[in-house]
């Protein structure tokens, strides 16, 4: 049996879905369950291995759709600048070298051409990709790992460069297949023995090539661009769907109609073809089962398996007093700016209060402005993206302001370090990890309420936590909750599910 896990893309600032998959990979390794993680997006500019290894995947676990039809392996970048020079016979031509940070430009003055090499950020003298320009026109881009694996060819149109062909290579430089591109029209894929006339056909060909067996399971974590194709071609394998976020719109749902989250609508509408759904919390499992029965007339197999686990509980005798931590992408839906405003208010009653923000993202400047406008640089700090495994335990409490959290890996990690918690009373993560008044505070929240009310309630909770609460008792309760998320517990949940699938 092999468990295939399907995602779309991956980046340096990965979302909770990618981290959930990385956690799952660890668990499946531990129970000796063979697994593959499939990525279906055309990932350019970076060797996918750099991105997948960055969060803990092993090279042999990765299947990249676009590399699958070649004999190129998922492997670290090792293509050197000297290798590139040799490939273009640079030593036989007159050229100069210009350097600017991670960019190296080989200029050929007698030919009115140049090659711009984008060097690997972490490895000296290694090239990730190169752009070839002749007579002022972009001709092609080459992409490398340990060899060249892709060339994009460009043509000028309306004073812009448009890609019209992608050529994917085998290790020896031979062409494995080509993608023919024509603007917004469906791409075509030309193989030595066949032509595929759409991306859907390309995905179908890929699934057929996996030769899925009845004992295999294919789990869709993300599949917005090919859900129908996966449903059609998954058999005889078992099909599973992981629900990573809020799965419906409460405000647009009544007794007769439910508005599913568009990322899951296809899967839910065609739920009879799904062998199992996985929710991260019991609360979401109960909600989904109830909604399926009411709106669809049946209840599918839904299991609860947390998307993360704790290898152990972590305590510390040296927690910084009056210290708050939060950790997430700095994205608008995480509302870190609300917390910053609340901390500024609470600071007036908790003079020693400090707040550290871990993560990176688009709202950093907004948060920086709040810090600067309130002269809060001494007690609110942006710490960037870090490994927090042994960081949480040095803080006094954790705070979150997300208005919807399917699970909340950072919430789990925080309780695993015994942190009291403050969060809004919203599905599903906060309600799972925060036991109101026992290990923190769940704050009443409605989307229609005035923002100042939300910020005030958070500020009041911070003051109450530090000035009135028994933090040691709250710490004990967090550890008690955390025991249910130890890796051994999650491993057993996966064993149980996979055994049930074999029986079915």
C-alpha positions in Angstrom: 0.0 0.0 0.0 1.2 3.5 -0.9 -0.4 6.7 0.4 -0.3 9.4 -2.3 -0.8 13.0 -1.0 -1.8 15.6 -3.6 -1.0 19.3 -3.3 -0.7 22.1 -5.8 2.4 24.2 -5.1 4.9 25.0 -2.4 7.1 28.0 -1.5 9.5 29.3 1.0 6.7 30.8 3.1 4.6 27.7 3.1 1.0 27.7 4.4 -0.5 25.4 7.0 -1.3 22.9 4.4 2.3 22.2 3.5 3.3 22.0 7.1 0.4 19.7 7.8 1.7 17.4 5.0 5.3 17.6 6.4 3.9 16.5 9.8 2.0 13.7 8.1 5.2 12.6 6.3 6.9 12.2 9.7 4.1 10.1 11.1 3.8 7.9 8.0 7.6 7.3 8.2 7.3 6.4 11.8 4.7 3.7 11.2 6.6 2.5 8.1 3.9 3.4 5.7 5.2 4.2 2.2 4.0 7.6 1.0 4.5 10.0 -1.8 3.7 13.7 -1.9 2.6 15.0 -5.3 2.9 18.7 -6.4 1.0 19.6 -9.5 1.9 23.3 -10.1 4.6 24.4 -12.6 7.2 25.7 -10.1 9.7 28.0 -11.7 12.7 30.0 -10.5 13.4 27.5 -7.7 14.5 23.9 -7.7 11.5 22.2 -6.0 13.9 20.2 -3.9 15.0 23.3 -2.1 11.4 24.1 -1.2 10.4 20.6 -0.1 13.5 19.8 1.8 13.2 23.1 3.6 10.2 21.9 5.6 11.3 18.4 6.1 10.3 16.2 3.1 12.7 13.6 1.9 13.7 13.7 -1.8 12.4 10.2 -2.5 9.0 11.1 -1.2 8.4 13.8 -3.7 6.7 13.5 -7.1 6.6 16.7 -9.2 4.0 16.4 -12.0 6.3 18.2 -14.5 9.4 16.1 -13.7 7.6 12.8 -13.4 7.8 12.0 -17.1 11.6 12.5 -17.2 14.3 10.4 -15.6 15.5 13.5 -13.6 15.5 12.9 -9.9 14.4 15.2 -7.1 17.8 16.2 -5.9 19.7 19.2 -4.5 20.9 22.0 -6.8 24.5 21.4 -7.9 24.7 22.9 -11.4 27.7 25.2 -11.3 28.5 28.4 -13.1 31.4 26.7 -14.8 29.1 24.0 -16.1 26.9 26.7 -17.6 29.9 28.4 -19.2 31.0 25.1 -20.7 27.5 24.5 -22.1 27.6 27.7 -24.1 31.3 27.4 -25.1 32.1 30.6 -23.2 35.8 30.0 -23.3 35.7 30.1 -27.1 33.9 33.5 -27.1 34.8 36.9 -25.8 32.8 37.7 -22.7 32.8 39.8 -19.5 31.4 39.0 -16.1 29.3 41.3 -14.1 28.1 40.5 -10.5 25.3 42.1 -8.5 24.4 40.2 -5.4 23.0 36.8 -6.4 23.0 37.7 -10.1 25.9 37.0 -12.4 25.7 38.3 -16.0 27.9 36.9 -18.8 28.0 39.6 -21.5 29.1 38.8 -25.1 29.8 42.3 -26.6 30.7 41.1 -30.1 27.4 39.2 -30.3 25.1 41.8 -28.7 23.9 39.1 -26.2 24.1 38.3 -22.6 23.2 35.5 -20.1 21.8 36.5 -16.7 22.4 33.8 -14.2 20.4 33.7 -11.0 22.6 32.0 -8.4 21.4 29.8 -5.6 20.9 31.9 -2.4 22.3 29.2 -0.1 25.0 27.6 -2.2 28.1 29.3 -3.6 28.6 29.2 -7.4 25.4 27.2 -8.0 23.0 28.4 -10.8 19.2 28.0 -10.3 18.2 29.5 -13.7 19.5 31.6 -16.6 18.0 34.0 -19.0 19.4 34.3 -22.5 19.0 37.7 -24.3 20.0 38.4 -27.9 19.8 41.8 -29.6 17.6 43.1 -26.8 15.1 40.2 -26.9 14.6 37.4 -24.4 15.1 34.2 -26.2 14.9 31.5 -23.6 15.2 30.6 -19.9 17.0 27.5 -18.7 16.3 25.8 -15.3 18.8 23.6 -13.4 19.1 21.2 -10.5 22.0 18.8 -11.0 21.5 19.2 -14.7 19.3 21.3 -17.0 15.7 20.0 -16.6 13.7 22.7 -18.4 14.0 25.3 -21.2 11.3 27.9 -21.8 11.4 29.5 -25.3 10.1 33.1 -25.8 8.9 35.2 -28.7 8.3 39.0 -28.8 4.7 40.2 -29.0 3.5 43.8 -28.3 6.9 44.7 -26.9 6.7 41.9 -24.4 8.3 38.4 -24.2 5.8 35.5 -24.3 6.6 31.9 -23.6 5.4 29.6 -26.4 7.2 26.3 -25.6 8.5 24.5 -22.5 10.9 21.6 -23.1 11.6 19.1 -20.3 14.8 17.0 -20.4 16.1 13.7 -19.3 19.5 13.5 -17.4 21.4 13.0 -20.7 19.9 16.1 -22.2 17.4 14.3 -24.5 13.9 15.7 -24.7 11.4 13.9 -22.5 8.3 15.9 -23.6 7.2 19.4 -24.5 4.5 21.7 -23.3 3.1 24.0 -26.1 1.8 27.2 -24.7 -0.6 29.7 -26.4 -1.5 32.5 -24.1 -4.7 31.7 -22.1 -5.6 28.7 -24.3 -5.3 25.2 -23.1 -1.7 24.0 -23.3 -0.8 20.9 -25.3 1.8 18.3 -24.3 3.8 16.5 -27.0 5.4 13.2 -26.0 7.4 10.9 -28.3 4.4 8.6 -28.7 1.3 10.9 -28.2 -0.1 14.4 -27.9 -2.3 15.5 -25.0 -4.6 18.4 -25.8 -5.3 19.8 -22.3 -4.0 20.0 -18.8 -6.8 17.7 -17.7 -5.5 15.1 -20.2 -2.0 15.6 -18.9 -3.2 15.0 -15.3 -5.1 12.0 -16.4 -2.0 10.6 -18.1 -0.1 11.2 -14.9 -2.6 9.3 -12.8 -2.7 6.4 -15.2 1.1 6.3 -15.0 1.0 5.8 -11.2 -0.8 2.5 -11.8 -2.8 2.9 -8.6 -3.9 -0.3 -6.9 -6.9 -1.2 -4.8 -4.7 -1.2 -1.7 -3.4 2.4 -2.4 -4.9 5.6 -1.0 -4.9 9.0 -2.8 -5.4 11.9 -0.4 -6.3 15.3 -1.9 -5.0 18.2 0.3 -5.4 20.7 -2.5 -6.7 20.1 -6.0 -8.5 23.2 -7.3 -7.2 22.9 -10.8 -7.9 19.2 -11.3 -10.4 17.8 -8.8 -12.6 16.3 -11.4 -9.7 14.5 -13.1 -8.5 13.0 -9.8 -12.1 11.8 -9.0 -12.4 10.2 -12.4 -9.0 8.5 -12.5 -8.3 7.5 -8.9 -9.9 4.1 -9.0 -9.2 1.4 -7.9 -7.4 3.3 -5.2 -9.2 4.8 -2.2 -9.9 8.5 -2.4 -9.6 10.7 0.7 -10.1 14.5 1.2 -8.5 16.5 3.9 -10.5 19.5 5.2 -7.9 22.1 6.2 -10.0 25.2 6.8 -13.5 26.3 7.5 -15.6 24.3 5.0 -18.7 26.5 4.5 -19.9 30.1 4.8 -22.1 30.4 7.9 -23.5 33.8 6.8 -24.7 32.5 3.5 -26.2 29.2 4.8 -29.8 28.6 5.9 -32.0 25.6 6.6 -32.5 24.9 2.9 -29.1 25.8 1.4 -25.5 25.6 2.3 -22.7 27.6 0.7 -19.6 25.3 0.7 -16.1 26.8 0.7 -15.3 26.9 -3.0 -12.0 25.0 -2.4 -14.1 22.0 -1.2 -17.4 22.4 -3.1 -16.6 19.9 -5.8 -15.4 17.3 -3.3 -18.6 17.7 -1.1 -21.0 17.8 -4.0 -19.4 14.5 -5.2 -19.0 13.2 -1.7 -20.5 9.8 -2.5 -17.3 9.1 -4.6 -15.1 9.9 -1.6 -14.0 6.9 0.6 -13.1 9.1 3.6 -12.9 12.7 4.7 -10.3 13.8 7.3 -11.0 16.7 9.7 -8.4 18.0 12.1 -10.8 18.4 15.0 -13.8 16.6 16.5 -15.8 19.8 16.4 -15.5 20.1 12.6 -16.1 16.4 12.1 -19.4 16.7 14.0 -20.4 19.8 12.0 -19.6 18.2 8.6 -21.4 15.0 9.4 -24.5 16.9 10.5 -24.4 19.1 7.4 -24.0 16.1 5.0 -27.0 14.4 6.5 -29.1 17.5 6.4 -28.2 18.9 2.9 -27.0 15.8 1.1 -29.1 13.0 2.7 -26.3 10.8 3.8 -23.3 10.7 6.1 -19.9 9.8 4.6 -17.0 8.4 6.5 -15.4 11.2 8.4 -12.4 10.7 10.7 -10.6 13.1 13.0 -6.8 13.1 12.6 -5.0 16.2 13.8 -2.8 17.7 11.1 0.2 17.9 13.4 1.6 16.1 16.4 4.0 16.8 19.4 7.0 14.6 19.7 7.0 15.5 23.4 5.8 18.1 25.9 8.3 20.9 26.6 8.6 22.8 29.8 11.1 25.4 31.1 11.9 26.8 34.5 13.0 30.0 32.9 9.9 31.5 31.3 10.1 35.2 30.7 7.5 36.9 33.0 4.6 38.8 31.3 5.7 37.7 27.9 3.3 37.0 25.0 4.1 35.2 21.8 2.2 34.7 18.5 3.3 32.8 15.4 1.8 32.7 12.0 2.0 34.0 8.5 1.7 37.8 8.6 -1.5 37.7 6.5 -4.6 39.9 6.8 -6.8 37.0 8.0 -4.4 36.4 11.0 -5.1 39.9 12.4 -1.8 40.3 14.1 -2.4 44.1 13.9 -5.4 43.6 16.3 -3.1 41.9 18.8 -0.5 44.7 18.6 -3.2 47.3 19.3 -4.5 45.2 22.2 -1.0 44.9 23.7 -0.5 48.7 23.5 -3.7 49.1 25.5 -2.9 46.3 28.0 0.6 47.7 28.6 -0.9 50.5 30.6 -2.0 48.0 33.2 0.7 45.4 32.8 3.9 47.6 32.7 6.3 44.6 32.2 4.3 43.2 29.2 6.2 42.2 26.1 4.9 40.8 22.8 7.0 38.9 20.2 5.7 38.2 16.7 7.1 35.3 14.8 6.4 34.9 11.0 6.7 36.8 7.8 4.2 38.1 5.3 2.4 40.9 3.6 1.1 42.7 6.7 4.5 43.3 8.2 4.5 47.0 7.3 1.1 47.5 8.8 2.3 46.0 12.1 5.5 48.0 12.0 3.4 51.2 11.6 1.4 50.3 14.7 4.6 49.7 16.6 6.2 52.9 15.5 3.1 55.1 15.9 2.8 53.9 19.6 6.6 54.0 20.3 6.2 50.3 21.2 9.6 49.2 19.8 10.8 48.3 23.3 8.1 45.8 24.0 6.6 44.6 20.6 9.1 43.0 18.3 8.9 41.3 14.9 11.1 38.2 15.1 10.7 36.9 11.5 10.4 33.2 10.5 12.2 30.8 12.8 12.1 27.3 14.1 10.0 27.6 17.2 10.3 24.1 18.5 12.2 25.1 21.7 11.1 28.8 21.6 7.5 28.7 22.9 8.5 27.3 26.3 10.4 30.4 27.2 7.2 32.6 27.1 4.4 33.1 29.6 1.4 32.9 27.2 0.2 32.6 23.6 -2.3 34.8 21.8 -4.1 34.5 18.5 -6.5 36.7 16.6 -7.5 34.6 13.6 -11.2 34.6 13.0 -11.2 31.1 11.5 -8.6 28.3 12.0 -9.2 24.8 10.7 -6.7 23.5 13.2 -3.8 25.8 14.1 -0.5 24.1 14.2 1.0 26.9 16.2 -1.8 26.6 18.8 -0.9 22.9 19.2 2.8 23.7 19.5 2.0 26.3 22.1 0.0 24.0 24.3 2.7 21.4 23.9 4.9 23.9 25.7 2.4 24.5 28.4 1.3 28.0 27.4 -1.9 29.6 28.6 -3.9 30.8 25.6 -6.0 33.8 24.5 -8.1 33.6 21.3 -11.4 34.4 19.8 -14.3 31.9 20.3 -14.4 30.8 16.6 -14.1 27.4 14.9 -12.1 25.2 15.1 -8.6 25.5 16.4 -9.2 27.9 19.3 -12.2 25.9 20.5 -10.1 22.8 20.4 -7.1 24.0 22.2 -8.5 26.7 24.6 -10.6 25.5 27.5 -12.1 28.8 28.6 -11.0 29.9 32.1 -9.0 26.7 32.5 -6.0 27.2 30.3 -6.8 30.7 29.0 -9.7 32.7 27.6 -12.0 32.2 24.6 -13.3 35.7 23.8 -16.9 36.1 22.4 -16.7 37.2 18.8 -19.1 38.1 16.0 -18.0 39.3 12.6 -20.4 42.2 12.7 -19.1 43.6 16.0 -17.1 46.8 16.0 -13.3 46.3 15.8 -12.7 48.4 18.8 -14.8 46.0 20.9 -12.6 43.1 19.7 -9.4 44.9 20.5 -10.7 46.0 23.9 -11.7 42.4 24.8 -8.3 41.1 23.9 -6.6 43.8 25.9 -8.8 43.0 28.9 -8.0 39.3 28.6 -4.3 40.0 28.6 -4.6 42.1 31.8 -6.8 39.4 33.4 -4.4 36.7 32.4 -1.3 38.4 33.9 -2.9 40.2 36.8 -5.6 37.9 38.1 -5.0 34.3 36.8 -3.1 31.3 38.2 -0.7 30.8 35.3 0.7 27.6 36.8 -2.7 26.0 36.9 -3.3 27.1 33.3 0.0 25.7 32.3 -0.9 22.3 33.7 -4.2 22.3 31.8 -2.4 23.1 28.5 -0.1 20.2 29.1 -3.1 18.0 29.8 -4.7 18.9 26.5 -1.3 18.6 24.8 -1.0 14.9 25.8 -3.8 14.0 23.3 -1.6 15.3 20.5 1.6 13.4 21.2 3.0 11.7 18.1 2.2 8.2 19.5 -1.5 9.2 19.6 -1.6 10.5 16.0 0.4 7.5 14.8 -2.4 5.2 16.2 -5.1 7.3 14.4 -3.3 6.8 11.1 -2.8 3.1 11.7 -6.4 2.7 12.4 -7.6 4.5 9.3 -5.2 2.7 7.0 -6.2 -0.7 8.4 -9.9 0.2 8.0 -9.2 1.1 4.3 -7.6 -2.3 3.7 -10.6 -4.0 5.2 -13.1 -2.0 3.1 
